[in-house]
C-alpha cells in the first residue's frame, strides 16, 4: 500500500512467520535490494520510497528462493546457522541438506 512517499507492507509479520526468520533480517535484505531505508512497526514494514507491489513481491520471492527454501528437497523447513568463521549455513530440517550462503 502506498501512502504519500512511503510504501507499507501490511503482511510483513506473516511473511516473517512463514519464513521462520527474524523480521530484522528480512528487512535488512529488502533495504539492500531496494536501496531504500525501511522501518518495522509492529507487523508492518514501512519503506521510505514508492515501490510497486510487483517489485516487492519479486524481492520477497527472491529472498525465499535464496534464504528459505531448500535447494535439495524444495521445502521451506530450514533454519540458518552461523559458524565461528562467519559463514552462514542453511540447514534443512526435512532432508538434512546443508549449504553455505552469502550474508544478506
C-alpha positions in Angstrom: 0.0 0.0 0.0 1.5 3.4 -1.0 0.9 6.3 1.3 2.5 9.6 0.2 6.2 8.9 -0.3 6.2 5.7 1.6 5.2 2.1 0.9 3.7 0.0 3.6 3.9 -3.8 3.6 1.0 -4.8 5.9 1.5 -8.5 6.0 5.2 -8.3 6.9 4.7 -10.2 10.1 3.0 -13.1 8.3 5.9 -13.2 5.8 8.4 -13.4 8.7 6.4 -16.1 10.4 6.1 -18.3 7.2 9.8 -17.8 6.5 10.7 -18.6 10.2 13.2 -15.8 10.0 13.7 -12.7 12.1 11.9 -9.6 10.8 15.1 -7.5 11.1 17.0 -10.0 8.8 14.3 -9.8 6.1 14.1 -6.0 6.5 17.9 -5.8 6.0 17.6 -7.8 2.8 14.8 -5.7 1.4 16.7 -2.5 2.3 19.7 -3.7 0.3 17.6 -4.9 -2.6 15.5 -1.7 -2.9 18.3 0.7 -1.9 15.7 2.4 0.4 15.6 2.8 4.2 12.9 0.7 6.0 11.5 0.6 9.5 9.5 -2.1 11.3 6.3 -1.0 13.1 4.6 -4.0 14.8 3.5 -6.3 12.0 4.2 -3.8 9.2 7.3 -2.9 7.1 7.5 0.8 6.1 9.7 1.5 3.1 10.7 5.2 2.7 10.1 5.1 -1.1 7.3 4.5 -3.5 7.7 0.9 -4.6 5.3 -1.0 -6.9 3.8 -4.2 -5.4 5.2 -6.3 -8.2 8.7 -5.2 -7.3 8.1 -6.0 -3.6 6.6 -9.4 -4.4 9.6 -10.2 -6.7 12.1 -9.3 -3.9 10.3 -11.4 -1.3 10.2 -14.3 -3.7 13.9 -13.9 -4.3 14.5 -13.9 -0.6 12.6 -17.1 -0.1 14.4 -18.8 -3.0 17.8 -17.7 -1.7 17.5 -18.0 2.0 14.4 -20.1 3.0 13.6 -22.9 0.5 15.9 -25.9 0.5 17.8 -26.4 -2.8 17.6 -30.2 -2.5 14.1 -31.0 -1.5 12.4 -27.6 -2.2 10.7 -27.4 1.2 10.8 -24.3 3.4 11.6 -26.3 6.5 15.0 -24.6 7.1 16.9 -22.6 9.6 20.1 -20.6 9.4 23.2 -21.3 11.5 26.3 -19.2 11.7 29.7 -20.7 12.1 32.7 -19.5 14.1 34.4 -18.4 10.9 31.5 -16.1 10.0 29.8 -18.2 7.3 26.0 -18.6 7.2 24.7 -22.2 6.6 21.2 -23.2 5.7 20.2 -26.4 7.3 17.1 -28.3 6.0 15.1 -30.0 8.7 13.3 -32.1 6.2 16.2 -33.8 4.3 19.2 -32.8 6.3 20.9 -30.8 3.5 23.4 -28.2 4.4 24.9 -25.4 2.3 26.5 -22.1 2.8 25.0 -18.8 1.7 26.3 -15.3 1.5 25.3 -12.7 4.1 22.3 -10.5 3.4 
